[in-house]
Amino acid sequence: MLREHRDPLQHHDAHRLDDGHILYAALEPLLGEQAAAVRGGVPGSKAAGGTVWATRSARSGRTANSCGPGVPRTT
């Protein structure tokens, strides 16, 4: 079986689930209050506009054109 799922923010980690879905890591931009709430980091190292990039878990659908809702992010 061949299928394709595209997510421009997908990270390289992925795992095929028993139900045929794919669980994978993706990036998610945090802005404003969400970005300000992230503790730690290196001062002055934020992306343009104060964006902080967080990792979230996502789940693809079982068919090439189906994409299930994302799993709650793991930030």
Z-matrix of the N, CA and C atoms (Angstrom, degrees):
N
C 1 1.446
C 2 1.524 1 107.71
N 3 1.295 2 115.78 1 136.14
C 4 1.453 3 121.83 2 178.23
C 5 1.518 4 108.02 3 -120.00
N 6 1.309 5 116.81 4 133.05
C 7 1.453 6 120.38 5 176.21
C 8 1.521 7 108.44 6 -146.93
N 9 1.313 8 114.38 7 162.16
C 10 1.455 9 120.19 8 -178.64
C 11 1.516 10 109.04 9 -135.35
N 12 1.317 11 115.57 10 137.02
C 13 1.472 12 122.02 11 174.63
C 14 1.513 13 106.72 12 -133.38
N 15 1.312 14 116.99 13 127.45
C 16 1.462 15 120.63 14 -178.73
C 17 1.522 16 110.26 15 -114.86
N 18 1.302 17 115.16 16 128.21
C 19 1.454 18 123.08 17 173.83
C 20 1.521 19 105.03 18 -141.99
N 21 1.334 20 118.20 19 111.07
C 22 1.460 21 120.03 20 -174.64
C 23 1.531 22 113.73 21 -62.38
N 24 1.331 23 117.21 22 -15.76
C 25 1.461 24 119.78 23 -179.71
C 26 1.526 25 112.43 24 -105.36
N 27 1.339 26 116.70 25 11.50
C 28 1.465 27 120.30 26 -179.50
C 29 1.517 28 111.11 27 -66.92
N 30 1.313 29 115.15 28 137.63
C 31 1.454 30 123.01 29 174.14
C 32 1.528 31 107.21 30 -87.99
N 33 1.302 32 118.67 31 177.83
C 34 1.467 33 120.27 32 -175.62
C 35 1.529 34 113.77 33 -79.50
N 36 1.326 35 119.15 34 -15.25
C 37 1.460 36 121.13 35 -177.56
C 38 1.524 37 111.31 36 -79.86
N 39 1.337 38 117.16 37 134.19
C 40 1.465 39 122.11 38 177.59
C 41 1.520 40 108.83 39 -155.14
N 42 1.328 41 115.61 40 153.36
C 43 1.464 42 121.27 41 179.54
C 44 1.521 43 108.95 42 -144.97
N 45 1.315 44 117.42 43 129.88
C 46 1.466 45 121.79 44 177.55
C 47 1.522 46 108.45 45 -80.69
N 48 1.337 47 116.95 46 126.58
C 49 1.455 48 122.91 47 179.98
C 50 1.523 49 110.61 48 -88.47
N 51 1.325 50 117.08 49 159.79
C 52 1.462 51 121.82 50 -179.20
C 53 1.528 52 112.64 51 -60.25
N 54 1.346 53 117.91 52 -27.20
C 55 1.464 54 120.31 53 -178.89
C 56 1.534 55 112.93 54 -85.20
N 57 1.345 56 117.58 55 4.54
C 58 1.460 57 121.35 56 177.70
C 59 1.514 58 114.13 57 95.59
N 60 1.317 59 118.62 58 -11.31
C 61 1.456 60 121.69 59 177.21
C 62 1.525 61 109.85 60 -77.39
N 63 1.322 62 115.50 61 164.67
C 64 1.454 63 121.73 62 176.93
C 65 1.528 64 107.66 63 -116.94
N 66 1.322 65 116.97 64 127.20
C 67 1.458 66 122.69 65 175.16
C 68 1.516 67 106.79 66 -100.09
N 69 1.337 68 116.84 67 128.33
C 70 1.459 69 119.14 68 -177.47
C 71 1.518 70 111.01 69 -144.39
N 72 1.319 71 115.65 70 161.45
C 73 1.459 72 122.33 71 177.42
C 74 1.523 73 108.79 72 -92.88
N 75 1.331 74 115.12 73 140.98
C 76 1.461 75 120.71 74 178.21
C 77 1.517 76 109.02 75 -140.82
N 78 1.295 77 116.76 76 162.92
C 79 1.457 78 122.20 77 176.62
C 80 1.519 79 110.10 78 -92.10
N 81 1.320 80 115.87 79 152.89
C 82 1.460 81 121.58 80 177.69
C 83 1.526 82 107.96 81 -142.63
N 84 1.337 83 117.79 82 126.73
C 85 1.462 84 118.88 83 179.27
C 86 1.526 85 110.88 84 -76.61
N 87 1.315 86 116.32 85 135.07
C 88 1.458 87 122.27 86 173.86
C 89 1.523 88 107.33 87 -109.81
N 90 1.309 89 116.30 88 132.46
C 91 1.459 90 121.77 89 -177.82
C 92 1.523 91 110.43 90 -126.58
N 93 1.309 92 116.81 91 163.57
C 94 1.456 93 122.34 92 172.29
C 95 1.516 94 113.89 93 56.36
N 96 1.341 95 115.67 94 -127.74
C 97 1.465 96 121.26 95 -177.22
C 98 1.526 97 112.38 96 -61.82
N 99 1.344 98 116.75 97 -36.83
C 100 1.469 99 119.01 98 178.43
C 101 1.526 100 110.59 99 -63.10
N 102 1.316 101 117.09 100 -44.38
C 103 1.468 102 120.79 101 179.78
C 104 1.525 103 110.36 102 -65.67
N 105 1.314 104 116.91 103 -40.64
C 106 1.468 105 120.77 104 -179.01
C 107 1.523 106 111.63 105 -66.45
N 108 1.321 107 118.09 106 -25.61
C 109 1.460 108 122.02 107 -178.53
C 110 1.525 109 113.19 108 -77.94
N 111 1.331 110 117.76 109 -13.07
C 112 1.466 111 120.84 110 179.78
C 113 1.522 112 108.53 111 -76.94
N 114 1.328 113 115.78 112 124.00
C 115 1.459 114 121.27 113 -177.70
C 116 1.526 115 110.15 114 -95.51
N 117 1.303 116 116.21 115 151.52
C 118 1.455 117 121.19 116 176.95
C 119 1.511 118 112.12 117 92.34
N 120 1.306 119 115.80 118 -162.00
C 121 1.460 120 120.68 119 -179.20
C 122 1.519 121 111.75 120 92.22
N 123 1.302 122 115.25 121 -178.28
C 124 1.455 123 122.47 122 179.59
C 125 1.519 124 107.74 123 -106.17
N 126 1.330 125 118.92 124 122.21
C 127 1.468 126 121.01 125 179.80
C 128 1.529 127 111.36 126 -52.45
N 129 1.319 128 115.57 127 133.85
C 130 1.462 129 120.98 128 178.58
C 131 1.510 130 114.78 129 81.69
N 132 1.335 131 118.13 130 6.51
C 133 1.463 132 119.89 131 -176.65
C 134 1.528 133 113.34 132 -101.01
N 135 1.332 134 118.46 133 6.32
C 136 1.468 135 120.36 134 179.35
C 137 1.520 136 110.64 135 -69.79
N 138 1.310 137 115.61 136 154.21
C 139 1.467 138 121.41 137 176.52
C 140 1.529 139 109.34 138 -69.42
N 141 1.313 140 116.29 139 169.53
C 142 1.459 141 121.79 140 -180.00
C 143 1.524 142 111.33 141 -50.77
N 144 1.320 143 116.42 142 139.33
C 145 1.459 144 121.21 143 177.91
C 146 1.518 145 113.43 144 76.54
N 147 1.335 146 118.48 145 9.65
C 148 1.455 147 121.07 146 179.56
C 149 1.514 148 114.14 147 77.85
N 150 1.318 149 117.44 148 16.91
C 151 1.466 150 121.52 149 179.97
C 152 1.523 151 110.28 150 -69.16
N 153 1.330 152 115.72 151 135.72
C 154 1.463 153 122.49 152 172.61
C 155 1.522 154 105.93 153 -113.90
N 156 1.324 155 117.61 154 131.96
C 157 1.460 156 121.57 155 -179.47
C 158 1.523 157 109.33 156 -97.83
N 159 1.319 158 116.46 157 123.15
C 160 1.461 159 123.23 158 -179.58
C 161 1.522 160 109.59 159 -111.14
N 162 1.324 161 116.11 160 157.01
C 163 1.452 162 121.47 161 174.89
C 164 1.512 163 108.98 162 -94.20
N 165 1.338 164 116.36 163 136.39
C 166 1.459 165 120.71 164 175.77
C 167 1.519 166 108.25 165 -130.78
N 168 1.318 167 115.87 166 159.18
C 169 1.461 168 121.16 167 174.45
C 170 1.518 169 108.20 168 -94.09
N 171 1.310 170 117.63 169 142.06
C 172 1.458 171 122.39 170 178.13
C 173 1.522 172 108.32 171 -136.55
N 174 1.320 173 115.64 172 158.91
C 175 1.457 174 120.46 173 -178.71
C 176 1.517 175 109.10 174 -133.26
N 177 1.325 176 116.12 175 126.63
C 178 1.459 177 120.50 176 178.92
C 179 1.517 178 109.85 177 -86.64
N 180 1.336 179 114.80 178 162.31
C 181 1.452 180 120.14 179 176.41
C 182 1.517 181 111.76 180 -78.27
N 183 1.325 182 116.08 181 178.48
C 184 1.467 183 120.73 182 -177.46
C 185 1.512 184 112.79 183 -85.81
N 186 1.337 185 118.31 184 -12.83
C 187 1.462 186 120.67 185 -179.84
C 188 1.523 187 109.23 186 -118.36
N 189 1.304 188 115.92 187 165.13
C 190 1.466 189 120.87 188 -175.20
C 191 1.517 190 112.84 189 -60.77
N 192 1.325 191 118.30 190 -31.17
C 193 1.462 192 119.15 191 -176.63
C 194 1.527 193 112.13 192 -108.58
N 195 1.327 194 117.47 193 18.16
C 196 1.460 195 121.59 194 -178.89
C 197 1.507 196 109.54 195 -116.50
N 198 1.286 197 116.94 196 129.83
C 199 1.464 198 121.28 197 177.76
C 200 1.511 199 108.33 198 -132.13
N 201 1.316 200 116.45 199 115.81
C 202 1.447 201 120.96 200 -179.76
C 203 1.510 202 111.24 201 -74.28
N 204 1.315 203 117.13 202 169.85
C 205 1.451 204 120.60 203 179.38
C 206 1.522 205 110.78 204 -66.12
N 207 1.304 206 116.24 205 150.96
C 208 1.456 207 120.26 206 179.19
C 209 1.521 208 111.43 207 -67.83
N 210 1.277 209 115.22 208 148.21
C 211 1.454 210 121.90 209 173.67
C 212 1.526 211 106.52 210 -75.63
N 213 1.335 212 119.34 211 148.91
C 214 1.474 213 118.62 212 -179.04
C 215 1.516 214 112.24 213 -49.87
N 216 1.305 215 116.51 214 137.45
C 217 1.466 216 120.52 215 -175.30
C 218 1.523 217 111.04 216 -66.13
N 219 1.302 218 114.96 217 155.92
C 220 1.460 219 121.21 218 -173.41
C 221 1.515 220 111.18 219 -109.98
N 222 1.313 221 118.23 220 37.51
C 223 1.471 222 120.37 221 -179.21
C 224 1.489 223 110.66 222 -80.97
